[in-house]
Amino acid sequence: MNRRRFITAVGVTAAAALERTHTARAQQTKGRSFRIGYLSFIPGEDSNVILKQLDELGYRQGENLEVAYRSAEGQSERLGLLAAELVAARPDVLVAGFGTLTANALKAATSTIPIVFASVGDPVGLGLVASLNRPGGNVTGVTSQASDVVGKRLQIVQELLPGTRTLAVLLNPDTPFSSLALQELRMAATAAAQPIQVFEARTAVQVVDELAAAAKAGVAGLLTLEDPLLLSARREIAERAIAVRLPIIYGTRGFAEAGGLISYGVDRRDLYRRAAGYIDVILKGAKPADLPVEQPTKFELVINLKAAKAIGLEIPDRLLALADEVIE
């Protein structure tokens, strides 16, 4: 079985398991009240989407659901303390928001309270779960890992900027998923004979500095690798890209919505809605160890024509035709 078929099979198996569990335990929560501990690296849409989906599933804050929310505000050193605070509140389920760092912090804080992650790059490689199909332990959820996404992002850049000029890659080396994504990108770039140059940033200030360095190096364009730090600085990145007239391709639609040029990647709002399904069945008695990790099935291409005009770049008609959304 090839990788793509395996991913599909795992996703179908996970969805079926969730549906069976939901049906079997539907009556067990009637009249009960629940507590959720939510840990976020940066405030974002993940918690909004998850809580809205939980509301649609019948969990309403102030009635039968209490949510303890903590955000590290982009400061990774705070995650351990915040995770410990949430564990001390003895919630029924802990939720790790966007990114790997929150999931790691929660797992380090407890081995007994169920943990659901909403968007983690490589849960097996990072030791969060034993395997996608059989997570084991107290952790499960939805991964953002998908084959060929980074390679397809490179193809979009090459179609947008034909030629063999060097492309830059901006990443946060402190994010565990970055090394895996960079490895995939290097393989795709080698196959396409595309030179790339890596720029690293660990803080918001460094992000701006590295963008300036990339522009000074004369790269044709830049790709970002998904990371909460970069997402938190998306408006600054978009503004700086326009200032130095640097085409940038991002991994999540939040960048394009903030004024960035193009984003292509996993539909994270879909991941967050599916994560709410895990919370639901766990609150009804399911064990994380028995719930296979789901992988992404929806992807989206978003193009911001205002950003293209600002940097003097014409978007090919073919890309416009493929776009899921065009911001005008």
C-alpha positions as CSV (number, residue, x, y, z in Angstrom):
1,M,0.0,0.0,0.0
2,N,1.5,3.4,-0.9
3,R,1.7,6.3,1.5
4,R,-1.2,8.2,0.0
5,R,-3.5,5.2,0.3
6,F,-2.3,4.5,3.8
7,I,-3.1,8.0,4.9
8,T,-6.6,7.7,3.4
9,A,-7.1,4.3,5.1
10,V,-6.0,5.7,8.5
11,G,-8.3,8.7,8.1
12,V,-11.3,6.5,7.2
13,T,-10.6,4.1,10.1
14,A,-10.3,7.0,12.5
15,A,-13.5,8.6,11.4
16,A,-15.3,5.2,11.6
17,A,-14.0,4.7,15.1
18,L,-15.1,8.1,16.3
19,E,-18.6,7.6,14.8
20,R,-19.0,4.1,16.5
21,T,-17.9,5.5,19.8
22,H,-20.1,8.5,19.5
23,T,-23.2,6.4,18.9
24,A,-22.4,3.9,21.6
25,R,-21.9,6.5,24.3
26,A,-24.4,9.2,23.2
27,Q,-26.6,8.8,26.3
28,Q,-23.8,8.7,28.9
29,T,-23.3,12.5,29.2
30,K,-26.9,13.6,29.6
31,G,-27.2,15.9,32.6
32,R,-23.5,16.0,33.2
33,S,-21.1,19.0,33.2
34,F,-17.5,18.9,32.0
35,R,-14.3,20.8,32.3
36,I,-11.7,21.3,29.5
37,G,-8.2,22.7,29.9
38,Y,-7.1,24.5,26.8
39,L,-3.4,25.4,26.2
40,S,-2.5,27.7,23.3
41,F,0.9,29.0,22.2
42,I,-0.6,32.1,20.7
43,P,-4.2,33.3,20.7
44,G,-5.8,32.2,17.5
45,E,-8.7,30.8,15.6
46,D,-8.1,27.3,16.8
47,S,-9.9,27.7,20.1
48,N,-12.7,29.7,18.5
49,V,-13.4,27.0,15.9
50,I,-13.1,24.1,18.4
51,L,-15.4,25.7,21.0
52,K,-17.9,26.6,18.3
53,Q,-18.0,23.0,17.1
54,L,-18.3,21.8,20.7
55,D,-21.3,24.1,21.0
56,E,-22.9,22.5,18.0
57,L,-22.3,19.1,19.6
58,G,-24.2,20.2,22.7
59,Y,-21.5,21.5,25.0
60,R,-22.3,25.1,26.0
61,Q,-20.1,27.2,28.2
62,G,-21.9,28.3,31.4
63,E,-24.3,25.4,31.1
64,N,-22.6,22.0,30.8
65,L,-19.1,23.1,29.9
66,E,-16.4,25.0,31.8
67,V,-13.2,26.0,29.9
68,A,-10.0,26.9,31.5
69,Y,-7.9,28.7,28.8
70,R,-4.2,29.5,29.0
71,S,-2.1,31.1,26.3
72,A,1.7,31.5,26.4
73,E,1.4,34.6,24.2
74,G,4.2,33.3,22.0
75,Q,6.6,32.6,24.9
76,S,7.6,29.0,24.8
77,E,9.2,29.2,28.3
78,R,5.8,29.7,29.8
79,L,4.2,26.6,28.4
80,G,5.4,24.2,31.2
81,L,4.0,26.4,34.0
82,L,0.7,26.9,32.2
83,A,0.4,23.2,31.5
84,A,0.9,22.5,35.2
85,E,-1.8,25.0,36.1
86,L,-4.3,23.3,33.7
87,V,-3.5,19.9,35.1
88,A,-3.9,21.1,38.6
89,A,-7.5,22.1,37.7
90,R,-8.2,18.4,37.0
91,P,-10.1,18.8,33.7
92,D,-11.8,16.0,32.0
93,V,-9.8,16.6,28.8
94,L,-6.8,18.8,28.0
95,V,-6.6,20.4,24.5
96,A,-3.4,21.4,22.8
97,G,-3.9,24.2,20.4
98,F,-2.1,24.8,17.1
99,G,1.5,23.5,17.0
100,T,3.7,20.9,18.6
101,L,5.0,22.8,21.6
102,T,1.6,22.9,23.4
103,A,1.1,19.1,23.0
104,N,4.6,18.4,24.3
105,A,4.0,20.6,27.3
106,L,0.8,18.9,28.2
107,K,2.1,15.4,27.8
108,A,5.1,16.3,30.0
109,A,2.6,17.5,32.7
110,T,0.4,14.4,32.9
111,S,0.2,10.8,31.8
112,T,-3.4,10.2,33.0
113,I,-5.6,13.1,31.9
114,P,-6.7,12.6,28.2
115,I,-5.0,15.0,25.8
116,V,-6.3,16.0,22.3
117,F,-4.0,17.8,20.0
118,A,-5.5,19.9,17.2
119,S,-2.7,20.4,14.7
120,V,0.7,18.6,15.3
121,G,3.2,18.0,12.5
122,D,4.8,14.6,13.4
123,P,3.1,13.0,16.4
124,V,4.9,9.7,16.0
125,G,8.3,11.1,15.4
126,L,8.0,13.4,18.4
127,G,6.9,10.6,20.7
128,L,3.4,11.9,21.4
129,V,1.8,8.7,20.2
130,A,3.1,5.2,19.6
131,S,1.6,5.1,16.1
132,L,-1.2,6.8,14.1
133,N,-3.5,3.8,14.2
134,R,-2.8,2.8,17.8
135,P,-1.8,5.9,19.7
136,G,-1.4,4.2,23.1
137,G,-1.2,6.3,26.3
138,N,-3.3,9.4,27.0
139,V,-2.8,11.4,23.8
140,T,-4.5,11.5,20.4
141,G,-5.9,14.0,18.0
142,V,-5.5,15.4,14.5
143,T,-2.1,15.8,12.7
144,S,-1.3,18.4,10.1
145,Q,1.2,16.1,8.5
146,A,0.5,15.3,4.9
147,S,2.8,14.1,2.1
148,D,3.7,16.4,-0.8
149,V,2.3,19.6,0.7
150,V,5.7,21.3,0.9
151,G,6.6,20.0,-2.5
152,K,3.4,21.4,-4.0
153,R,4.1,24.7,-2.3
154,L,7.4,24.7,-4.1
155,Q,5.7,23.9,-7.4
156,I,3.4,26.9,-6.9
157,V,6.4,29.2,-6.3
158,Q,8.1,27.9,-9.5
159,E,5.0,28.5,-11.5
160,L,4.7,32.0,-10.1
161,L,8.4,32.7,-10.4
162,P,9.8,30.6,-13.3
163,G,13.6,30.2,-13.6
164,T,16.4,28.9,-11.5
165,R,17.1,31.8,-9.1
166,T,17.5,30.8,-5.5
167,L,14.4,30.6,-3.3
168,A,14.6,31.4,0.4
169,V,13.0,29.3,3.2
170,L,12.1,31.0,6.5
171,L,11.6,28.7,9.6
172,N,11.8,28.6,13.4
173,P,14.4,25.9,14.2
174,D,13.0,25.6,17.7
175,T,9.8,24.1,16.3
176,P,10.2,20.3,16.1
177,F,8.2,19.9,12.9
178,S,10.5,22.4,11.0
179,S,13.3,19.9,10.6
180,L,11.0,17.3,9.0
181,A,9.3,19.9,6.7
182,L,12.7,21.2,5.7
183,Q,13.9,17.7,4.9
184,E,10.9,17.2,2.6
185,L,11.4,20.6,1.0
186,R,15.1,19.8,0.3
187,M,14.2,16.6,-1.4
188,A,11.6,18.3,-3.6
189,A,14.0,21.1,-4.4
190,T,16.8,18.6,-5.3
191,A,14.4,16.8,-7.6
192,A,13.4,20.1,-9.3
193,A,17.0,21.3,-9.4
194,Q,15.9,24.4,-7.5
195,P,18.5,26.1,-5.3
196,I,17.2,27.1,-1.8
197,Q,18.7,29.1,1.0
198,V,17.5,28.7,4.6
199,F,16.9,31.6,7.0
200,E,16.2,31.0,10.7
201,A,14.2,33.1,13.2
202,R,13.4,32.4,16.8
203,T,11.8,35.7,17.7
204,A,9.5,38.2,16.0
205,V,12.4,40.6,15.8
206,Q,14.5,38.0,14.1
207,V,11.7,37.3,11.6
208,V,11.8,40.9,10.3
209,D,15.6,40.8,10.2
210,E,15.8,37.6,8.3
211,L,13.2,38.8,5.8
212,A,15.5,41.8,5.2
213,A,18.5,39.5,4.9
214,A,16.7,37.3,2.3
215,A,15.8,40.3,0.2
216,K,19.3,41.6,0.4
217,A,20.6,38.2,-0.7
218,G,18.6,38.7,-3.9
219,V,16.3,35.6,-3.7
220,A,13.5,35.3,-6.2
221,G,10.9,34.5,-3.5
222,L,10.4,32.9,-0.1
223,L,8.5,30.0,1.4
224,T,7.6,29.8,5.1
225,L,7.3,26.6,7.1
226,E,4.3,26.5,9.5
227,D,5.0,27.6,13.0
228,P,3.1,29.5,15.7
229,L,5.8,32.1,15.9
230,L,5.6,33.0,12.2
231,L,1.8,32.9,12.4
232,S,1.8,35.4,15.3
233,A,3.9,37.8,13.2
234,R,1.9,37.3,10.0
235,R,0.9,41.0,9.7
236,E,4.5,42.2,10.2
237,I,5.7,39.6,7.7
238,A,3.2,40.6,5.1
239,E,4.0,44.3,5.5
240,R,7.7,43.7,5.3
241,A,7.3,41.5,2.2
242,I,5.5,44.4,0.5
243,A,8.1,46.9,1.6
244,V,11.0,44.8,0.1
245,R,8.8,43.5,-2.8
246,L,9.5,39.9,-1.9
247,P,6.9,37.3,-3.0
248,I,6.2,34.9,-0.2
249,I,4.3,31.6,-0.2
250,Y,2.8,30.7,3.2
251,G,1.4,27.5,4.7
252,T,-1.8,28.7,6.2
253,R,-4.6,31.0,5.0
254,G,-4.2,33.3,8.0
255,F,-1.2,34.8,6.3
256,A,-3.1,35.6,3.1
257,E,-5.9,37.0,5.1
258,A,-3.4,39.3,6.9
259,G,-2.1,40.7,3.6
260,G,0.3,37.9,2.5
261,L,0.6,37.0,-1.2
262,I,-0.3,33.3,-1.4
263,S,-1.0,30.4,1.0
264,Y,-1.3,26.7,0.3
265,G,-1.7,24.1,2.9
266,V,-3.9,22.1,5.1
267,D,-7.4,23.5,5.9
268,R,-6.7,23.9,9.6
269,R,-10.2,25.0,10.4
270,D,-11.3,21.5,9.3
271,L,-8.6,20.0,11.6
272,Y,-10.0,22.0,14.5
273,R,-13.5,20.9,13.9
274,R,-12.4,17.3,13.8
275,A,-10.4,17.8,17.0
276,A,-13.7,18.8,18.7
277,G,-15.1,15.4,17.7
278,Y,-12.3,13.7,19.7
279,I,-13.1,15.8,22.7
280,D,-16.7,14.8,22.4
281,V,-16.2,11.1,22.3
282,I,-13.6,11.2,25.1
283,L,-16.0,13.1,27.3
284,K,-18.4,10.3,26.6
285,G,-16.0,7.7,27.8
286,A,-13.7,6.8,25.0
287,K,-10.0,6.3,25.7
288,P,-7.3,8.2,23.7
289,A,-5.3,5.1,23.3
290,D,-8.1,3.5,21.3
291,L,-8.7,6.5,18.9
292,P,-6.5,6.6,15.8
293,V,-4.9,9.9,14.9
294,E,-6.5,11.5,11.9
295,Q,-4.6,13.1,9.0
296,P,-5.7,16.0,6.8
297,T,-8.1,15.4,4.0
298,K,-8.7,19.1,3.0
299,F,-6.3,21.6,1.5
300,E,-6.7,25.1,0.3
301,L,-5.0,27.6,-2.0
302,V,-5.7,31.3,-1.2
303,I,-4.4,34.2,-3.3
304,N,-4.3,37.8,-2.3
305,L,-4.5,40.0,-5.4
306,K,-4.0,43.2,-3.4
307,A,-0.7,41.9,-2.2
308,A,0.3,40.9,-5.7
309,K,-0.5,44.4,-7.0
310,A,1.5,46.0,-4.1
311,I,4.7,44.1,-5.1
312,G,4.1,44.4,-8.8
313,L,3.5,40.7,-9.5
314,E,1.1,39.3,-12.0
315,I,-0.6,36.0,-10.9
316,P,-0.8,33.4,-13.7
317,D,-4.4,32.7,-14.8
318,R,-3.9,29.0,-14.1
319,L,-3.1,29.6,-10.4
320,L,-6.1,31.9,-10.2
321,A,-8.3,29.2,-11.6
322,L,-7.0,26.7,-9.1
323,A,-7.5,29.0,-6.1
324,D,-10.1,28.1,-3.4
325,E,-10.3,31.8,-2.6
326,V,-9.1,35.0,-4.2
327,I,-8.9,38.0,-2.0
328,E,-9.4,41.2,-4.1
